[in-house]
Amino acid sequence: MMSKPNQREGSDGKKRVLDIALSLILLGTVGFTCYYVAADSSRINQSTTYVQNTDTTDPTDETDENQVIFQNEEHQNSDVYNGPLMLVNNKFMFQGSEEDITSLYEVKLEADSHSFSVRDAELLVRQTVAEKLVKMFDDFFDVTYDDNILVLSGYRSKAQQKKLYDEDLAATGNSFSERVAKPGHSEHQTGYCVDLSLIGGEDYDGSGIYQWIDEHCFRYGFVLRYPKEKTVITEIQYEPWHYRYVGVPHAYYMKTNRFCLEEYMAKLKEYPYDGEHLRITNFDGKIYEVYYVVMDAAYDTTMVPVPAGLSYEVSGNNSDGFIVTVDTGEMGELPTEMPTTEATTTETTTTTETTTTTTETTTDETTTAAETTTAAKETKATATATEKTADPVEETGTTAPQTETTTVAPAE
């Protein structure tokens, strides 16, 4: 005779199966939640001078005050095309935002500055650029008592650049321009650069008392964008009048190491977030830490690790990643010497062969520049009559010549 199964035993078996199933579901949910949180705010151990806070169990640890926690900050991938460190040249087209563009004349007026002149009230630059220019030219005037600097060009839209490009093609009959940058590839569209001239009708070449600008512009975040010795890299002829804002401490580091922007952007890729970071002691002794974060092309956004509790800035490089600049709050020794511009002459006289080659290149560049600045001098002469009034440092507003066609330098 077959015995009937015990009903209590059957019921207990079903209950055990149910309990096991519920436990597995609970464990899976907890595991997923922990993974998500960890992925969203990961603290990556790296070879950096920062001590990573990997153990927060003891808030009384003596090293806590020196520890830095990194947390993820979400950035749109389109932000790669914005920021003062963006590289725009013949290879990389400008694709960023054109917001935060303001009238340099208005900023100058608000600051009650009388140390320089602006072409007209329509000359636009980034707000930060305008403020730093006013500060730099005011300091220059305090040292030299010279107020002849004229800011001749700033922001230029893609449409304006195309107009200049087409006009140059029509004038030369060429199928491409060697003097005007292609539409979309001019730094002027970024709003981070300016071209300088002089009220007296002379071309600005950075010589004489104006060498002060070259030797001190890094203090305000500016660099000479197209140095004479970097023409092969920049693919732009020497432009002593063209200054680009990159910010602090980058301008000082570039000046000290004699990097053009192309070289500096390549250098920064050697310092990824998960590797050694670049430490820069600025001219004022402040220590900054800089690292590169590659854009996550698989998504629309990138998680950029940034330090909690410290000041930092994030800039795109206009191609494939972000540059994070951290003010560590630390102070180092002040530099004993400031960078100068004397190395260029020394380098060109090393050997007879080198000197000859350099002379030929310089002659070609000078000839090309001379062909494009004759009309520019006439424009500046007119500007002298309209801007150099009873008060030599006050502009006449929109009455100054507004055409930039004759002042565009070769290849830019």
Summary of the structure (lengths in Angstrom):
residues: 412
radius of gyration: 28.9
end to end distance: 103.3
largest distance: 126.2
contacts: 1211
relative contact order: 0.15
helix: 41%
strand: 19%
